[in-house]
Amino acid sequence: MAKTLSPVCKLCRREGEKLFLKGERCFTPKCSFEKRSFAPGQHGKTAGRGGKGMGTGRASDFARQLRAKQKARRVYGVLERQFRRYVETAQGRRGLTGENLLQILESRLDNVIFRLGYASSRSQARLLVSHGHFTVNGRRSDVPSMILHQGDEVMVREGSSKLTYFKELSDFAEKRNAPAWLSRDVKKISGAVSRLPERAEIDGSLDEQLIVEYYSRR
């Protein structure tokens, strides 16, 4: 499974905002973004003003489109080739391409595990899924990018439920609210997709229109 090897705190600095890629750590003073919120690079704080690392002055339309695309990729932990396939799939569906794209990203198995509160970050959710700790509709799945549909049920695998992490998970999960498009049973560490998420239920800082514009010009 391909993955990003770069330090994730640098990704937040590149985008100029917290992407909460390290889960609970991002809410503590240990978060690196609190100490160095400027874009990474040789020139430190002098780089990226006005364009978040893309040069000085007002960012061009292309730069804003690129940053919007990169931000979405980094939030969901998706590499470029796979992200492009998601865009093509979104274009083939009825409705707004941008909204379709965000629904696809939200429907990934690793994201659903994260949204249900069974992992502190999407990267942790990917790890749990890739190790085979969850089942989808009763069948073990180790594919984090698996796209779930309305009615699909997710549950911790019986053998994994005896692990210390899952025994202590209920208290952690109960502190987090699951979105309305998902239903869950914290005691059983299970959940289901009730429907596709609406745009208002997805991260409002993501600009799907800029992403669509980026791929439209290629």
C-alpha angles and dihedrals in degrees: 000000000000117000142171112264098187118109103271094219088065089057090058091048091050091055092044094234143067113277092182093231094153098052116217093008089068089066094055134077087253090075107118092215090067090061100037114023094158121100115275120248146097095295098049116198094004093065125086101012109158092005106045095243096329095101138282127305128027113346115247122241089255092052092052091048091048093049091049091052094045092048093054091047091052096045092055097033096238125151122229100257093050092043090054090052090053090053091051091049090049090051090055094054127084117259133031113346094217094051091045089054094053091048090054092050092048091050094060112118094237091051092048090052089051093046091050088059096245093122132035093225140010091252090057089047090053090052093050092049095045089054089056099245095138137059128209115211089345096308123108113248129191097174111104092190093058109131114228124209136203110297097022113137127212125198138166111259114258093239092049095050089077092062118106092241093059094040089059096037098091094070091050095045094049090062091061126069119228116220118258093250090065129062122202145181107209094190091057093035090232138126144173139213106247094180142330114290119257120232092253089059094056127080105292093205091069114094106208093176092063089049091053090048090051093056093040091064095051 
